[in-house]
């Protein structure tokens, strides 16, 4: 079709009737994509702006999930939209076998966010799972070792390599997993295997190296705040202690910032900065593109150079439209002080949720950093027995009251909140009031 004659092509029709949307999805989606549905009845969204969403019938919701943490600076942020539109009008894609300045600029800007004094390089991917796969491959190539450590209740993606490093059974399909990955107890300070503290978990990691691996490691991958694991912030001293032991066994320290990065936890741009560590590899995705598919592996140069003898390619990695959006995201976070907003509004919301805990016995724990927060529901606060049934009922009520969140954790007993970083102080009252009504009606 010729689009150069001045005529505007007719847009493909979209049927916005609820029944038709549900029917088409059920008929044409593969079961693997139909499976990931949080609510009893479908929730259909037509548009978003900032921290708000509207469904196909015009009802407004406060987005406490950021479209699974992909929306960082807000839905339809005009600067991100314009950056992508402008680049798309010039050149939609440029494979990395040819050169383009936008991805190179973005790589420079991403490395500038890393700890100073190290030589960082970037490999762009399309998603966090691809980035996790590449980090695994890179660590094994650089060290010459196979054994990897990961945390129980971790999530790093659903592709074959990432799935093998994911410690939640719901994400691990009933097929032989990629070998060479051992899991250690996550230092969950609320319900961890060894209770509170750090040393018992580091001691278990030491034992794992000497009993479940060859004794020589490729590396260890950690989320500074476990996402699907139930918003579990790793305690101070754990990552540094773990990486010290891993490096002594020849391995690399890999940090997964796909969910916790780009200012979300408030105090730092990357959450690992709060742990006084310098990783060897950092993987990122989701919020770096504000909804446009974009992922990256940022590694120390000497680590990445270990793979220089072979070709590795992601078809849309370093796509200039996605990278233009990524550059705009970095600028918006800086110019609109969204990291500071995440710190302040997140602290306010957490304080109010703790007050809610005093009112509702079902709330066993409130935790998180910045705008990465969670409520964990229990049957008994003393035994801490998870309560997925009450969680499901409260979760459905939050949707009825205009909140969008998610259920997470190994027992599906955690309500996870990771809103766009532009959530405002004015929204907090509304959010807490709607949660209060949801718990009261359970």
N, C-alpha and C positions, 0 to 999 in steps of 0.2 A: 504493500500500500504506500502510495506517495504522500508524504506529509509536507512536502516543500512547496505546494501550490497555494499556500495561504489559507487553506481550509482547516478547520479544527475537527479531528476525528471524533466520532461519537463514542462516549464512554460506554463500556460494557455495563449492562443493567445489573443492579444488585437488588435482590428481593429481601426486604427487611422485615417481612412477616415472621413472627416468632416460630410458628409451626414449620414454615418452609426451611428456616435456618437449621432447626433441629433435625428435620427429615433429611436434608442434604448431607449434613455431617454424619448422621447415622448410616446413610447409604454408601457414601463415597470415601469416608475416612477409613484407614486401616485400624484394626483393633488396638494397635499399639499407640495410636494417637487419640483414639476415643477414650482410652482408659483413664487419662489424667484429668478427672473432673472432680472438683472439690465439693460441690453442693448437690443436694438431692435433685433439684430441678436446675436446668441450665441457666447460667447468667450470661447474657449477651450484651456486649458493649458496642456502642456506635461511635462515641467520640470521647476525647479527654482533653482537659486543659489544666495545667499545673498539677495540683494534687487531687483533682476531682475527675470523676468518670460519670458518664451518662449512658443508661441502657437504651435499648431500641424503643422503649416506651416513654423515654424522657425523664426517668427517675434519676436523681443525682446521688452519687456515692462518694465517700472519702476513701481514697485509695491508700490503704495501709500496707500494700504489697508491692507497689511500684512495678506492676506487671512482672512479678517474680524477680524483683530487684533490677530489672532492665532499665526502668525509668529512674534516672538519677536527678536530673535538673528540672523535671516536670514534663508532663504530657504536652506535646506540640509546642515546645519552647521555640519562640520565633527565631532566635539566633541559630539554633541547631537546624531548624527547618530550612532557613534561608541558606545556610552553609551547604547543606546537602543539595538543595534545589539548584543553587548556582553551579556547583560542581557537576551535577547531573546534566545541566544544560550545555556544559562544555565537553565533557568526556565521562561517560558512565562507568567505564571500566578500562583499566590498563594493567594487563598482566605483568607480573614482576620480571618477566624476561625483557621488558622494556622499562625505561626510567620515567618517573613522574615526580615532581617536587613535593606534592602534598603528603604522601606517605612518609617521605624522608623528613619533612618538617615535623610531622607528628611523632616519628620515632625519636627525633632530637628532643622534643618537648616531653615525651614520656620518660626518657632517660634522665632528664633534668629533675624529675620528681623522686628519683632513686637516691640512696645515700651517697654523699660526696666521697671522693677519694677512690672510686672504683670505676672501671671502664665497662660500661653497660652497652649491650646491643639488643635489638628487638627483632623478633620474628612474628609477623602478623598472621593470625588465624581468623576463622569465622565465628568461633564459639569457645566457651570455657572448656568443654570436653575435649576439643581438639588441642587446646593449649595444654591440658593435663596429659594427654597422650604424648605430645611432643616433649614435655618436661621429663616424663618417664624415659623416653628414648634417649634424650640428651644426657640424663644422669648416667644411664647404663653405658653409653658410648664413652663419656668422659672418664668414668672411673674404671671401666672394664669389669665392673661387678654387676651382679644380677639382683641380689636381694634388696627389696624395698620395704620400708616400714610405713604404715599409715595408722590412723587412729580409728578405733571403733566409733560408730555413729558418725563417721565422716561422710561427706558427699563430694565427689570430684567430677561427676558426669556419668552419662549412660553409654558412651562408646566403649569398645572392648577393653582398651587399656584403662580408661578412667573408671569404668565399672569395677575392674579388678582391684582398684585402690579405694573403693567405696565400701564403708563398713555398715551399711544398712541393708537388711535382706530384701526390703521392698524394691530396691533398685538393682538387685543382682538376679539375673535370669537363671533358670535351672539348666545351665549348660556348664561344661568345664570352663573355669575362669582362667585368665592369663596367670601363669605361675610366677613364683618368686616374690609374692607380696605377703607380708605378715602384719597382723594387727595387734596394737597394744591398747591398753585401757585408756580411754580419754579422761583427762583430769577434771571431770565434772564436779564442781564444788558443792552441788546440791545433792546429786544422787550417784556420784562416782563409786567405783568398786572399792576404793580405798578411803572413801570419805574425803574430808577436806585436807588441804596441804598439797605439796608438790613432790617432796622427796620420795614418797612411796610409789608414785607413778614413774618417776625417773629410775627408780630401782627396778621396777618391772620392765621398763624399756631395756635396761642393761641386761636383765635376765633373758629377754626375748632375743637380743642380738646373739647371745651365747648358746641358746637352745633351739631357736626356730630358724636361724639363718646359717650361712656358711661362716659367719664371723666377719665377713667383709661385705660392706654395704654399697649399693649404688646411691642410696639417699633415703630421706624421709620427707613425706609431704604432710603439711598441716594447714588447717584453716585457723587463723587467729581467733575467729568466732565461728564455731560450727553453725552452718545455716540450716539445712534440712535436718541436722541432728538435734535441733530444738533451741537454737540461739544459745550456744554454750560458749561463753568467753573463756579462753584458756588463761589460767592464772599467771600472775607475774612470776617470772623465773622458770616457767616450764619450757617455753620454746628455746630459750638460751641454753638451758641445761640439756634438753634433748638434742639440739644441734651439736653441742660440744661432744656428746657421746657418739653421735652419728659420724661426725668428722673424724673422731679417733678411730672409727672402724672403716675409714676410707670413703665415706659417703658425703653427699651434698645435702644442704638444707634447702628445701623447696617450700615456698609459702603460696597458698592458694588464696588470692585476694578477690576472686570473682564476685563474692557477695559482700565482703567486708571493706572493699577498697573505695577509692575516689571520695574520701572525706566522710563516708557514712558513719563511722564511729566517733567523729567529732574532734577528738583531741589531736589526731594526726591524719594526714592524707591517706597513708597506707597504715593499716592497723598494726602491722608488724613493728612499726616504729615505736610503739608503746612498750615493746618487749626487749629493747636494747639488743637487737640482733641485726646482722646484715645477711640476708639470704644469698644463696648462690643463684637461685632461679626464682622468679616471681611470675605467677600466671594471673591473668586478668581478663575480664570480659564483662558481660551484662551492662552495668551502669556506665562503662566507658563510652558506649555508643548511644546511650539514651534511647534504646529501643531499636537501633539499627544494628544488624549483626556485625559484631566486631569483637575479636579476641586478640590476645598477644601473650607471648612468652618474652619476658625481659630477663636476660641472663648476663652474668659476667662474661666478658669477651673470651677468656681462656676456656670457659666451659662450652660456649657455643662453637668455638673453633674446632672442637673435637669432631664435629660433624661435617667439616668443610670438604671432606673428600667425596661426599655423596650428595646427590641432588635430592632435595625434599621440597615439596610444592603443595600449597593450598590454593586452589583455583581462584578463589575470591579473596585470599589473604592480601592485605595492603590495597584493597579496593579504594580508589581515591574518593568516592562518595562517602564511604564509611569513615575513612580517615579524616575527611573534612568535617564530618559530624563530630568525630572524636576530638579534633582540635577545638571546635566550638564548645564542647562540654568542658574541657579544661579551662577555657576562658570564662565561661559562665560561672563555674564553681568559684573561681578567683574573684571575678568582678561583683558577683552577687553575694559573696561571703557565705556560701552555702555550707561549707565545712563548719564554720562557726555557728550557723543556724542549726545544723544537726546537733552540735554539742548542747546548745542552749535549749532548743525545743525538745530534744531527746531527754535531757535531764528533767525538764518540767513534766513531760509525759510519764517518765518513769516514777517520779515522785507521786503523781496522781494515781498511777496504777498501784503503787504500794499502799496508798490510802484505800483503794478499792479492795486490796487483799485483806485489810482489817475488817472489811464489811462482809466479805463473801468467803465462807469457810472452804469452798471448793478450790480456791486459789492457793496452791502450795508454794509457788515461787514466782517472783517477778525478777527478771534479769535482763542484761544486755548493756550495750554501750551506744551512746549517740542515738541515731535513728535505726538501731538494730536491736529490737526488744522482743520479749516474749513473756507470756503468762503460761505457767504450767499448772494443770489441774490434777488434783489428787482426790482419792476417796477418803483418805485419812492423813492429816498433816503429820502425825507421829510416824506412821509406817511409810509414808510417801508412796503408797500404792497408786500407780497411774490410773487415771479415770478417763479412758477414751470415749465412753458413752456420754458422760456429761459434757466433755469437750465437743463432741459432735452436735449435741443439742444447743449449747451456747453458740457454737460457730454458726449454725443455721439462723439463730436469732440475730446475730450481728449483721448478717446479710439483710434480714428483714428490716433492720434499723439503719440501713444505709452505710455499712462499713464493709470494706473488702479486705480480708486478711487471708491467712492460710493455716491449715493444720500441719504440724510437723512433729519431728521427734520419732524415735524408734517405736513408741507406743501410740503415736498419733494423739498425744495428750497435751500438746503444746499449741497455743495460738501465737503465731508468728507475725510480727509487725515490722515491716521494712519499707516505709513510705518514701515517696520522692523527697529529696532533701529540702524542698521548698515548703514542706508542711509548716504551718505557722502556729504561733502561740495561741492565736484566736481559734484554731482548729482543735486545740487540746481539750477545751471544755466540752465541745461537741462529741469528740471521740470518747471521753471518759463517761459522759452522760449516757451515750448509746451502749457502751459496754455495761454500765450499771444496770440499765434496763434489760439487757440481754441475759445477765446473770440472774436477775430477779425473776425473769419469766421462764427459767429453765425447768 
